[in-house]
Amino acid sequence: MTKTAWISVDMEGISGIVDREQLLPAGRLYEASCALMMDDLDAVLAGLAERSEIGRIVVNDSHDGMLNLPWSRFGRDVDLISGGTKPGSMNAGVEAADFAIYLGYHAMAGTPNAVMDHTYSGEIREVMINHRMVGETGLNAAWAGAHGVPVILVSGDQAVAQEATELLGGVETVVVKEARSRRSARLLPPPEAHEALKSKTAQAVERYLSGAVEPFAFLAPLHLEIDLMTTDMADRVMFCPYMERLGGTRVGQTFDSMDQLFRGFYTAMALAAGRPLY
């Protein structure tokens, strides 16, 4: 039986990306960054094409408004999940896959020497599940793991590669750049980065098929804590009826499932959005 591959594509960890001007639709370098996303994705798809065990491939556009990847560039047997405000956000569609790949990911908020470190939004300072700090890699891997789906590969800078290795164990990582600060990095030449993505993808699938990669999951009950940037943000989160105030900028709650936890996290993030005037 063939396997379904699922790929979440963010932008901050894509080859050649180092700065905010490249990341937002209003930025002068954004259109070029979308092309860089597609180049990295093409390399991963080429690695998957080397494995006859792979049938369907699902790609979830996972950056900003999630309208970055050009549908016209997709070939046969590759589905695109596009658009924002979708159930699961960066995780949309993963529950129907056999394994997941995180392409172009970045380190959690507060990580030094990491390109554009953050955890889902600029309002969030820290996220913990069952007293373990997680970023987007950990949150998303826990969602996937709750559905029995392992993460087999993570690409980005050296900081997210270390974060993924420490958290997920048997995952393959591809370092396409070495961050020197939040907005600078030493970049691999495109041919080297793309060859690494292609070869590591094929290796990751081989490890998965050999049984060397397990889903990552937390045991219920699941305790979520979110530390926000300001007390005003925490004030707004208190309009969510099930969240509790744990401190000046800290909120949280305990959930029975990862699906519930993620909805709680996303609701808190949405309520906290936007900085106060003063």
Buried (B, 14 or more C-beta within 10 A) or exposed (E): EEBBBBBBBBBBBBBBBBBEEBBBEEBEBBEEBBEBBBBBBBBBBBBBBEBEBBEBBBBBBBBBEBBBBEEEEBEEBBBBBBEEEBEBBBBBBBBEBBBBBBBBBBBBBBBEBBBBBBBBBEBBBBBBBBEEBBBBBBBBBBBBBBBEBBBBBBBBBBBBBBBBBEBBEBBBBBBBBBBEEBEBBEBBEBEEBBBBBBBBBBBBBBBBBEEBBBBBBBEBEBBBBBBBBBBBBBBBBEEBEEBEBBEEBBBBBBBEEBBBBBBBBBBBBBBBEEEEEE
